[in-house]
Amino acid sequence: MGTLNLLGLAKRVNARFLLTSTKEVYGDPLQHPQSETYWGNVNPIGVRTARIARIFNTYGPRTCLDDGRVVSNFVSQALRKEPLTVYGDGKQTRSFHYVSDLVEGLMLLMEGDHVGPFNLGNPAEFTMLELAQVVQETIDPEAKIEYRPNTEDDPHKRKPDISRAKDLLGWQRTVSLPDGLPLMVTDFLQRIFGDNKITLGS
């Protein structure tokens, strides 16, 4: 949060920002000496780690309206009658799970004997275009889609294997995207428009 606050300050006053990192990002290097382009050889699940949850895209009420994540973007844009911005060809995939599913998984992790890591996410993949279509169906079937050049290093596919969470924590997602999204939309409606409600799906 400190870095985020300072980035905001630097943007407001048009200042240069210096981020200092650490050699620890190289881990136990397989390349010697280490150049700046080396990705490192870090053991993220070794004995020096604590309880670890690897969280995949989460959505739901109280999400920041402008946090830059794709579900928030699409919902805010559709409610404001703006085009849904899809980057690249829209075929890149992500998994989206509802916030209550995430909270349940975190609680099971903290209350159990296993330290992880555990993937907490929805094993059902959605392309960006499929997500846009679910948002259209939920909010406004007439919402337009606007394509923009893709961002650099955008991962093409993301889908969690939640076998360990199922076997060791007894956890899996229970809320589907078509069921959870309207709950998020209702919250966004209230925060964007207050009492001036609009009709969903029309």
Secondary structure by P-SEA (a helix, b strand, c coil): caaaaaaaaaaaabbbbbbbbccccccccccccccccccccccccccccccccccccccccccccccccaaaaaaaaaaacccccccccccbbbbbbcaaaaaaaaaaaaaccccccccccccccccaaaaaaaaaaaccccbbbbbcccccccccbbbbccccccccccccccccaaaaaaaaaaaaaaaacccccccccc
